[in-house]
Amino acid sequence: HGQGHLPLDQTILFYFNILKCASPVVLINLQCPTTQVSENVEIKYFPCILVMVLKNETYQWNYFRQFCKPGFNNPRKVFLRDEDCPSMIIPSRPFLKRCFPDFSTKNGVLTVANQTTFKDGRGKTRNVTDLREAANGINNVLDARSVGMKIFEDYAISWYWILIGLFIAMMLSLLFLVLLRFTAGVLFWIFIFGVIGIIGYGIWHCYWEYDHLKGIPGSDLTVYDIGFQTDFKVYLQLRQTWLAFMIILCGVEVIIILMLIFLRNRIRIAIALLKEGSRAIGYIMSTLFYPIVTFLLIAICISYWAVTAVFLATSGEPVYKVMANQTLCKYANLTCDPETFNTTNVTKLCPGAQCTFAFYGGESLYHKYIFIFQLANAFVFLWLVNFAIALGQCTLAGAFASYYWAYRKPADIPLWPLFSSFGRAIRYHTGSLAFGALILAIVQLIRVILEYLDHKLKGTQNSFTRFLLCCLKCCFWCLEKFLKFINRNAYIMIAIYGKNFCTSAKEAFFLLMRNVVRVAVLDKVTDFLLFLGKILVAGGVGVLAFFFFTQRIPVFAQEVPMLNYYWVPLLTVIIGSYLVAHGFFSVYAMCVDTLFLCFCEDLERNDGSTAKPYFMSASLHRILGKKKLTEHGKICCVLCC
């Protein structure tokens, strides 16, 4: 459009009420909530169209109706209420194939057609700044769409290189797990001595500050003397502050050193188990790819839940409700019939009200209990997801247990340990896995209900209710964590002995309680090494991707695609690499947990004699300093090494 002429073959998008584009909703829906049509005519300014049209001035109506909806030709209808025609027409200019107000400045004041105010078509006087906000809202929509298209283009161009980056992450994760048998102890002790060194430097620095402040006026004051201060630097001018820091760091240093002294054998056992886990994965490489099966099963569960939830939500007749612009409209949120809505008194009493779709529903008994059905669907979803996870844990535990209890490794390991374990889990342990998943799903459903109640009661002023909900949420969160821990170890015992869930859970719990210190040490050492591995893999691949996409590698400079935002594939590669490493390392964590329970069982059930020989590796045997191995056991240990 514009104040000049526009070629007839060029169409421009025209907004009936551009003021609605200032609403924050435009950034959510990426759409301006007003009627939009394509026009190719010249725009003039009508300060009060409603009055002119109601007077039925034909020459003005003939010009104005070309901006209305196609086929509309009823000048006596109150068309502004139903947005059959635009609320106003202002001088505009084309920009990005859209009509934007023709802004100009006069003596530093923003104007449109040399005016700072205008009528909005409903009798209200508005400022030009309202038009500017609306135009900015449209610009935000266009910017968001433009950014989205550029991101999509970047993915379309760089998807091949993203897959290469994820493949490199997979190879690095595999390499890290294989090398853990050689580097687990080195990495752990480097970290421990690094922490000791850092704390030692902190002690020296605190002493230096304490000694440096000696004799400075005011430094001998106590914290009690100066009271509470918002500026923390005030406390750093006191000798007492640095003395307290030094005492705390000395205490931490002594605790760490004493723990290393008294727990050194348990730490060595944990490191040996980590090395043994790396060796087990080296013999059963297929276990690293089992998370793909779990992912597919969970994807099927999510699809089933989503389809069922949508079916339940859309079952019934469509329900329409009155959406009114006025807050005092008594018909707001009442049901209505869209076919007869314009003939009712609602449009007269509540100008601008519309009959819009609200939801699918009905008045039958089925529709009254639709929420219960949705809740049942959510419960089934949680149950199936937990069952898929339990199946994966039991399968992996069975495969790694077959490695540990093989007397001659790898000769006595079954030919297909992973597939054999999967078959046993499906054939013999389905009921136990389903029962464990059921218990966990019940607790998770209760947590979901508590979160729903907390969301509904968020605006309440009852402090006791909020406190009670907070306590319940905390308790059930702890219960869920505890059940996950018990279930995980129960599935390992199920895979080893084939007993039912309750018996396996009881035996696993008491076995862990008899070795609680070893459990704590192994858990912390494993968590540290796996977290370090994830950071190394994601960070290494991320640095490589950064140098590649920013064309800092001369060899691949010609192969780098031209991107709008190089951070799009970069972040995708980093996050994807972390998830790939997490998938591999979750298998390794399951391996270590399985070997640990097998190790504890081995210690309690066997004594190293010819009748009851140990199945543990030679490195674990040396650390424990148990009885001498039999000749057959020596051969086994040599083979393990």
Secondary structure, 3 states (H helix, E strand, C coil): CCCCCCCCCCCEEEECCHHHHHCCHHHHHCCCCCCEEEECCCCCCECCHHHHHHCCCHHHHHHHHHHCCCCCCCCCCCHHHHCCCCCCECCEEEECCEEEECEEEECCEEEECCECEEECCCCCEEEHHHHHHHHHHHHHHHHHHHHHHHHHHHHHHHHHHHHHHHHHHHHHHHHHHHHHHHHHHHHHHHHHHHHHHHHHHHHHHHHHHHHHCCCCCCCCCCHHHHCCCCCHHHHHHCHHHHHHHHHHHHHHHHHHHHHHHHCHHHHHHHHHHHHHHHHHHHHCHHHHHHHHHHHHHHHHHHHHHHHHHHHHHHCCEEEEEEECCCCCCCCCCCEECCCCHHHCCHHHHCCCCEEEEEEEECCCHHHHCHHHHHHHHHHHHHHHHHHHHHHHHHHHHHHHHHHHCCCCCCCCCCCCHHHHHHHHHHHHCHHHHHHHHHHHHHHHHHHHHHHHHHHHCCCCCCHHHHHHHHHHHHHHHHHHHHHHHHHHHHHHHHHHHCCCHHHHHHHHHHHHHCCHHHHHHHHHHHHHHHHHHHHHHHHHHHHHHHHHHCCCCHHHCCCCCCCCCCHHHHHHHHHHHHHHHHHHHHHHHHHHHHHHHHHHHHHHHCCCCCCCCCCCCHHHHHHHCCCCCCHHHHHHHHHHC
